[in-house]
Amino acid sequence: MMKRFLQELIRRQLRAGTVHRDRSVTAAAKKMHLRQPAVTLQIRNLQTLAGR
């Protein structure tokens, strides 16, 4: 269970890093073959996990 949680956390961090590098959620979503709302939601979830 913990391994799966950590894998998902790493995926989310990588996506957040892509957004940070591209400075655009839309551009990052295109690169990851995802839709912008999905990436935004994952970033919000990551921020919640980080306590922000």
C-alpha positions in Angstrom: 0.0 0.0 0.0 2.8 2.4 0.9 4.7 1.6 -2.2 1.7 2.5 -4.4 1.2 5.8 -2.5 4.9 6.7 -3.0 4.7 5.9 -6.7 1.7 8.1 -7.1 3.3 10.9 -5.2 6.4 10.7 -7.4 4.2 10.8 -10.5 2.4 13.9 -9.2 5.7 15.6 -8.4 7.0 14.9 -11.8 3.9 16.5 -13.4 4.2 19.5 -11.1 7.8 19.8 -12.2 6.8 19.8 -15.8 4.3 22.6 -15.2 6.9 24.6 -13.3 9.5 24.1 -16.1 7.0 25.0 -18.9 5.3 27.7 -16.8 2.1 26.6 -18.3 -0.4 24.0 -17.1 -1.8 23.7 -20.6 1.6 23.2 -22.3 2.6 20.7 -19.6 -0.7 18.8 -20.0 -0.1 18.5 -23.8 3.4 17.1 -23.2 2.0 14.5 -20.8 -0.9 13.7 -23.1 -3.4 14.8 -20.4 -6.1 17.4 -20.2 -5.4 20.6 -18.4 -8.1 20.1 -15.7 -6.6 16.7 -14.8 -3.2 18.2 -14.3 -4.6 21.1 -12.3 -6.4 18.7 -10.0 -3.3 16.6 -9.5 -1.3 19.7 -8.6 -4.0 20.8 -6.1 -4.0 17.3 -4.6 -0.2 17.4 -4.3 -0.4 20.8 -2.6 -2.9 19.4 -0.1 -0.6 16.5 0.7 2.2 19.0 1.2 0.1 21.0 3.6 -0.2 24.2 1.4 
